[in-house]
Every structure is written in C-alpha cells, then in structure tokens.
Amino acid sequence: MTARHERQLNRTSVRDRFGGVDTPAAIGGMIAMLGTLVFLASLIGAGAGALDYRLNAIDIDGNLQELEVVTIVIAALVVLASGFVGGWVAARMARYDGVINGIAAAVWLVALVAVFAALGAFFGSEYNAFQRSGLPDWFSQITTDDVTAMAVVGGLVGVLTVFLGAFLGGKVGEGYNLKADNARGIENPAP
C-alpha cells in the first residue's frame, strides 16, 4: 500500500467518524446568520433611508405593506449574504461536510422563524421576536387575512435565498478545509 493511499484511507475513516451534520456547528452558523442579518439591516436602515428596504410584507401592526420588486431584491441580497456567512461559519466549524452543515444552519434559522411565528399566532404578536425586531418573519406573512401574491413571493424568495446562501457558504467553507488538508499533505477523497 502506498503512502498516498494510506493517507486517503485515513482521511476517509476520519470523515466517517466525524463527518455528517454537526449540530453545534449548524447552530453556530445560524447565530452567525442572525448576526449578519441584524448588522446588514442596521447598515441599510441607517445609511440608505431612500431605499425601500423591508424583509417583511406585513408591518408590526399587522398592516400589509406594498412590496416592489426592488424591495424584494434588496431583501434577498441581505438574506443571501447572511446565509452565505452562516453557511461558511458552519462549514468551517464542522470541518467535514461543509455543504450539509451550511444547509443545516439554514434549517435551524427557518425553524427558529417558524417557532416565533407560531408563538405569535398562539399567544399574540408580542411573542414573535422576529416580527417585532424587523427580522425575517416569513411564516407570519402568509397567515394574514389580506395576504397578496407579492407577500407570498417575498416570503418564498427569502426562504429559498437563505438556503442558497447557506449552500454557497458551506461550499466555500468546505473548500478552505480541503485546501488546508492538501497543504498538510492529507489526501481528500470525494465526500
């Protein structure tokens, strides 16, 4: 057996033992997503008052707001960047299977948004922290009485965009770990 083949088998056995979904890494990625969302939303809100920036079609009082395509695009870019950062963090923390862990971080974020939407639906909107803070509140958007097609599209774009960003971030984070292994002389078998 050659030394190269031996290193490749060693990497495969380590991946088998430590690969897959790493829950703490995925939660860390979700927290990074939330932090990036808050940071970018604050920057846009403070510096670009002329932009019609909103992550939600329904305001805090439950009133339907008019959404334009530009609003959805700006919100999608913010969510994409946040998903990318969270996916990258999860991939770097997990060490193996970065894409899976990046997507897991997005699943945690969407689940958290759903939990707070459910709290708001059952106990009152004051319990929906996402709605009250202006963060994405995709599920409460579609339960209002006067929901429009644009509100549904905006919510779907938000959910799909966070998954796309998390996938791309996970891929980049995984690539960094693979480059580090290559620099150390460890073979990288296909995942």
C-alpha positions in Angstrom: 0.0 0.0 0.0 1.4 3.4 -1.0 1.7 6.3 1.5 -0.7 8.3 -0.6 -3.3 5.5 -0.5 -2.8 5.1 3.3 -3.3 8.9 3.8 -6.5 8.7 1.7 -7.9 5.8 3.8 -7.0 7.7 7.0 -8.9 10.7 5.8 -11.9 8.6 4.8 -12.0 6.9 8.2 -11.8 10.3 10.0 -14.6 11.6 7.7 -16.7 8.6 8.5 -16.2 9.1 12.3 -16.6 12.9 12.4 -18.5 13.8 9.2 -22.2 14.5 8.7 -24.3 17.1 10.4 -22.5 18.7 13.3 -25.3 20.3 15.4 -23.2 22.8 17.4 -21.6 24.0 14.1 -25.0 24.3 12.5 -26.4 26.3 15.4 -23.2 28.5 15.4 -23.9 29.1 11.7 -27.5 30.0 12.4 -26.3 32.5 15.1 -23.9 34.0 12.5 -26.8 34.3 10.0 -28.8 36.2 12.6 -26.0 38.5 13.5 -25.3 39.2 9.9 -28.9 39.9 9.2 -29.1 42.4 12.1 -25.9 44.1 11.1 -26.8 44.4 7.4 -30.3 45.5 8.1 -29.0 48.2 10.5 -26.5 49.4 8.0 -29.1 49.7 5.2 -31.6 51.3 7.5 -29.2 53.9 8.8 -27.3 54.7 5.6 -29.8 54.3 2.8 -33.1 55.8 4.0 -34.1 56.4 0.4 -34.1 52.6 -0.3 -37.4 50.9 0.3 -35.9 48.1 2.4 -38.1 45.7 4.2 -37.7 42.0 5.0 -41.5 41.6 5.6 -44.6 42.5 3.8 -46.6 42.8 7.0 -45.6 45.6 9.4 -45.5 45.2 13.2 -49.2 46.4 13.5 -50.3 43.7 11.0 -50.8 46.0 8.1 -50.0 44.9 4.6 -47.3 47.0 3.0 -46.8 47.4 -0.7 -43.8 45.5 -1.9 -42.0 46.3 -5.0 -39.5 44.2 -7.0 -36.6 46.4 -5.8 -37.6 45.8 -2.2 -37.6 42.0 -2.7 -34.3 42.1 -4.5 -32.6 44.2 -1.8 -34.0 41.9 1.0 -33.0 38.8 -1.0 -29.4 40.1 -1.2 -29.3 40.8 2.5 -30.6 37.3 3.2 -28.3 35.7 0.6 -25.2 37.4 2.3 -26.4 36.4 5.7 -27.0 32.8 4.6 -23.5 32.7 3.0 -21.8 33.9 6.2 -23.8 31.4 8.3 -23.1 28.5 5.9 -19.4 29.4 5.8 -19.2 29.6 9.6 -21.0 26.2 10.0 -18.7 24.6 7.4 -15.5 25.9 9.0 -16.7 24.8 12.4 -17.8 21.4 11.3 -14.6 20.6 9.5 -16.2 18.0 7.2 -19.3 18.0 5.1 -19.5 21.8 4.9 -22.4 22.0 2.5 -24.6 19.8 4.7 -23.7 21.8 7.8 -24.3 25.1 5.9 -27.8 23.9 4.9 -28.4 22.6 8.4 -27.7 26.2 9.7 -30.4 27.4 7.3 -32.8 24.8 8.5 -32.2 25.9 12.1 -32.9 29.6 11.1 -36.1 28.7 9.3 -37.2 26.5 12.2 -36.5 29.4 14.6 -38.5 31.8 12.4 -41.3 29.2 12.4 -41.2 28.8 16.2 -41.5 32.5 16.8 -44.3 32.8 14.1 -46.2 30.0 16.0 -45.7 31.8 19.3 -47.0 35.0 17.7 -50.0 33.1 16.3 -51.0 31.3 19.5 -50.1 33.9 22.2 -50.1 37.2 20.4 -47.7 39.1 18.1 -45.8 40.5 21.1 -44.2 37.0 21.4 -42.9 37.0 17.8 -39.5 38.5 18.3 -38.7 38.3 14.6 -41.8 40.4 13.7 -41.1 43.0 16.4 -37.4 43.4 15.5 -37.9 43.6 11.8 -36.1 40.4 11.1 -37.5 37.9 8.5 -40.9 36.7 9.5 -41.7 34.6 6.5 -44.4 32.4 8.1 -46.5 35.1 9.7 -46.6 36.8 6.3 -48.8 34.2 4.7 -51.3 33.8 7.6 -52.7 37.3 7.5 -56.2 37.8 6.1 -55.2 40.2 3.3 -52.1 38.5 2.0 -51.1 39.3 -1.5 -49.2 37.3 -4.1 -46.2 39.6 -3.7 -46.1 38.9 0.1 -46.1 35.1 -0.6 -43.4 35.5 -3.3 -41.3 37.7 -1.0 -41.5 35.0 1.8 -40.6 32.2 -0.6 -37.8 34.2 -2.1 -36.5 34.8 1.5 -36.6 31.1 2.4 -35.0 29.9 -0.9 -32.4 32.6 -0.8 -31.2 31.7 2.8 -30.8 28.1 1.6 -28.9 29.2 -1.5 -26.6 31.4 0.5 -26.0 28.7 3.1 -25.2 26.2 0.4 -22.7 28.5 -1.3 -21.1 29.5 2.1 -20.9 25.8 3.1 -19.2 25.0 -0.2 -16.6 27.8 0.3 -16.0 26.9 3.9 -15.6 23.2 3.0 -13.2 24.2 0.2 -11.0 26.1 2.7 -10.8 23.0 4.9 -9.8 20.8 1.9 -7.1 23.3 0.9 -5.7 23.2 4.5 -5.6 19.4 4.3 -3.9 19.5 1.0 -1.3 21.9 2.3 -0.6 19.4 5.2 -0.3 16.5 2.7 -3.6 14.8 3.6 -5.5 13.3 0.6 -9.1 14.4 0.2 -11.4 11.7 -1.0 -14.7 12.6 -2.6 -17.3 13.3 0.1 
